[in-house]
Amino acid sequence: LDMICLHDECTWKGTCGRFDSHLDKDCPHEPIECTGEGGCGARVPRREMATHQQFVCLQSCPNSKAKAQRSLGETLDTCDVRLSRNDLIDHLQNHCKLRLIHCPHPSCKFSTAYNRMPAHVEVCPLAPVSCPRQCDSPNLTRGCLVAHKGDCPNEPVPCVHAPLGCSHVAPRGQIGQHEQDIGVHFVALSKAFVQLQQSHGQLIGQLQEMFKQNLQVQTKQFEEGQQAFVQLQERLKAVEARLEDHTTLLQPLVLEAKAKAKAKAKAEAKAMAEAKAMA
């Protein structure tokens, strides 16, 4: 028995046994569910599914679920944009806030998410910069400014004769002319010599005063030590006198104790002799 498709637009005819297979696999007019990665679940005629998925079905940005890790090593925000698949490619390449971009400075190889790049650009060590002293040095970068400061011809530096009293400061490129001016430095040296003499005199006075104070302290300590020694000698003599008195008092008692011990030993020896004789 031949059957026809349920859909008027379809011209299929076939047996009953192939009817279900036709609807499930072949019929271009049979509504099927939009499935697959990012499918929206809508039921659309099979022949329109490709167009639906390309232009109608809204897809989530791939960064909506996976919190991407970039070179900063930090977890970034997610992108919650939903677009048609046709627009999603342009979004990922040109508009997604989490798309990976490279530092705009040609020498820098750093890359990170679009929404994090401004923070890097502000501190990028390879960013081209101008000398803060407005010198004409070319190809300066932010990272070399510290080293450049040691060579910059416009950097203010003190005169090489500053230890001798010269207080002049001028740009590095101009300081040499000043340093060769003997007259200026002779005056500065004379002033420095006078100041040195004054400082020397003050230092000598301070040393003399310190020596005087130290001598007074030492003299006072010596006198106090000598007085303490005399007091200690007197106390020692008093102790020796008391010891001699005690010795005088104890001597008769010692002699008496010795005599008693000797008599006792003699009596014990006699008693032992008599005991042996009786035995």
C-alpha positions in Angstrom: 0.0 0.0 0.0 1.5 3.3 -1.1 1.4 6.3 1.3 2.1 10.0 0.9 3.9 12.4 3.2 1.9 14.2 5.9 3.2 17.5 4.6 1.3 18.9 1.6 4.5 20.5 0.2 6.3 17.2 0.2 5.9 15.0 -3.0 7.2 11.8 -1.4 5.3 8.5 -1.9 6.2 5.2 -0.6 5.3 2.1 1.3 4.1 2.1 4.9 7.3 0.5 6.1 9.4 3.5 4.9 7.0 6.2 6.1 8.6 6.6 9.6 12.1 6.5 8.1 11.1 9.2 5.6 9.8 11.6 8.4 12.7 10.9 10.7 15.5 11.2 8.2 14.6 12.6 4.8 11.5 14.8 4.7 12.6 18.4 4.2 9.3 19.7 5.6 9.4 17.7 8.9 10.0 19.9 12.0 13.1 18.8 13.9 14.6 20.2 17.1 17.6 22.6 16.9 20.2 20.6 18.8 24.0 20.3 18.8 26.5 22.7 20.5 24.6 25.8 21.5 21.3 24.5 20.1 18.2 26.6 21.1 15.7 23.6 21.1 13.3 25.2 18.6 11.5 23.0 16.1 12.2 24.0 12.5 11.5 22.3 9.2 14.5 20.2 8.3 15.2 22.1 5.1 15.3 25.4 7.0 17.5 24.2 9.9 20.8 25.3 8.3 19.5 28.8 7.7 18.0 28.9 11.2 21.3 27.9 12.9 23.2 30.3 10.8 21.1 33.4 11.1 18.3 32.9 13.7 19.4 30.6 16.5 21.1 32.6 19.2 24.4 31.2 20.4 26.2 32.0 23.6 29.7 33.4 23.4 32.3 30.5 24.0 33.6 32.7 26.9 30.2 32.6 28.7 31.0 29.3 30.5 34.7 28.9 30.6 36.5 31.6 32.6 39.4 32.0 30.3 43.0 32.2 31.7 45.2 34.7 29.9 48.9 35.6 30.4 48.2 37.6 33.5 47.3 34.3 35.2 44.0 35.7 36.5 40.5 34.5 36.2 38.6 36.9 34.0 34.9 37.9 33.8 32.6 35.9 31.5 31.0 37.2 28.3 27.2 36.9 28.4 26.5 37.9 24.8 24.1 35.8 22.7 24.3 36.2 18.9 23.5 34.3 15.8 26.2 31.9 14.7 26.8 34.2 11.6 27.4 37.2 13.9 29.3 35.2 16.6 32.5 34.9 14.4 32.7 38.7 14.1 32.0 39.1 17.8 34.8 36.8 18.8 37.3 38.5 16.4 36.4 42.1 17.0 34.0 42.8 19.9 34.2 40.2 22.7 35.7 41.8 25.8 37.6 38.5 26.5 39.2 38.1 23.1 42.9 37.7 23.2 44.9 40.7 21.8 48.5 41.6 21.7 50.1 44.7 23.2 50.0 47.5 20.7 53.7 48.3 21.2 55.6 46.4 18.5 58.5 45.3 20.7 56.3 43.9 23.4 55.2 40.2 23.1 52.6 40.4 25.9 49.0 39.3 25.2 45.9 39.2 27.4 42.1 39.7 27.3 40.9 42.9 25.6 39.3 44.3 28.8 42.7 43.8 30.7 45.0 45.4 28.0 44.5 49.0 29.2 46.0 48.2 32.6 49.1 46.6 30.9 49.5 49.5 28.4 49.8 51.9 31.3 52.8 50.1 32.7 54.2 48.4 29.6 58.1 48.6 29.9 58.4 48.7 26.1 56.0 51.7 25.6 57.7 54.5 23.6 58.2 57.6 25.8 59.8 60.9 25.6 62.6 62.0 28.0 61.1 63.9 30.9 64.0 66.4 30.6 63.1 67.0 26.9 66.4 65.7 25.5 66.6 64.4 21.9 67.5 60.8 22.7 65.7 58.5 20.3 63.9 55.2 20.9 63.3 55.6 24.6 61.0 53.2 26.3 59.4 53.3 29.8 61.6 50.5 31.0 64.9 52.3 30.2 64.1 55.7 31.7 66.0 54.9 35.0 69.1 53.9 33.0 68.7 56.9 30.7 68.7 59.2 33.7 72.3 58.4 34.2 73.2 59.5 30.7 70.7 62.2 29.9 72.5 65.4 28.9 69.6 67.5 30.4 69.7 65.8 33.8 70.8 68.2 36.6 74.0 67.1 38.2 76.2 68.6 40.9 79.7 70.0 40.2 82.5 67.4 40.5 84.1 69.8 43.0 81.1 69.7 45.3 83.2 67.9 48.1 85.4 71.0 48.0 82.5 73.4 48.6 81.1 74.1 45.1 77.3 74.1 45.2 76.7 74.7 41.5 74.2 72.4 39.7 73.7 72.3 36.0 72.6 69.9 33.2 75.0 67.1 32.5 75.8 68.4 29.0 76.8 71.9 30.4 78.4 71.1 33.7 81.8 70.5 32.1 82.3 74.1 31.1 81.6 75.2 34.7 84.0 72.6 36.1 86.8 74.0 34.0 86.4 77.5 35.5 89.4 77.7 37.9 88.5 81.1 39.3 85.1 80.1 40.5 86.5 77.0 42.2 89.4 78.9 43.7 86.8 81.1 45.5 84.8 78.1 46.5 87.9 76.3 47.7 88.9 79.4 49.8 85.5 79.5 51.4 85.7 75.8 52.1 89.2 76.2 53.6 88.0 78.9 56.0 85.0 76.8 56.9 87.3 73.9 57.5 89.5 75.9 59.7 86.5 77.1 61.7 85.3 73.5 62.0 88.7 72.3 63.0 88.9 74.9 65.8 85.5 74.0 67.0 86.4 70.3 67.0 89.6 71.0 68.9 87.6 72.9 71.5 85.1 70.1 71.8 87.9 67.5 72.2 89.6 69.6 74.9 86.3 70.0 76.8 85.6 66.3 76.5 89.2 65.5 77.7 88.7 67.8 80.7 85.4 66.3 81.6 86.8 62.8 81.2 89.8 63.6 83.4 87.5 65.0 86.1 85.3 61.9 86.0 88.4 59.6 86.2 89.9 61.6 89.1 86.7 61.5 91.0 86.4 57.7 90.4 90.0 57.2 91.5 89.4 59.2 94.7 86.3 57.3 95.4 88.1 54.0 94.8 91.0 55.0 97.0 88.5 55.9 99.8 86.7 52.6 99.5 90.1 50.8 99.6 91.0 52.5 102.9 87.6 51.6 104.4 88.1 48.0 103.3 91.5 47.9 105.0 90.0 49.2 108.2 87.2 46.6 108.1 89.9 43.9 107.5 91.9 45.0 110.5 88.8 44.9 112.6 88.0 41.4 111.5 91.6 40.2 112.2 91.4 41.7 115.7 88.1 39.9 116.4 89.6 36.6 115.1 92.6 37.0 117.4 90.3 37.6 120.4 88.3 34.5 119.6 91.5 32.4 119.2 92.7 33.6 122.7 89.4 32.6 124.2 89.3 29.2 122.6 92.9 28.1 123.3 92.3 27.0 127.0 89.2 25.1 125.9 91.1 23.3 123.2 93.9 22.3 125.7 91.3 21.1 128.2 89.5 19.0 125.5 92.8 17.5 124.4 93.7 16.5 128.1 90.3 14.9 128.6 90.6 12.9 125.4 94.1 11.7 126.4 92.9 10.6 129.9 89.9 8.8 128.4 92.1 7.0 125.9 94.5 6.0 128.7 91.6 4.7 130.9 90.2 2.7 128.0 93.6 1.1 127.4 94.0 0.1 131.0 90.5 -1.4 131.1 91.3 -3.5 128.1 94.6 -4.7 129.6 92.9 -5.8 132.8 90.2 -7.6 130.8 92.8 -9.6 129.0 94.6 -10.5 132.2 91.4 -11.8 133.8 90.7 -13.9 130.7 
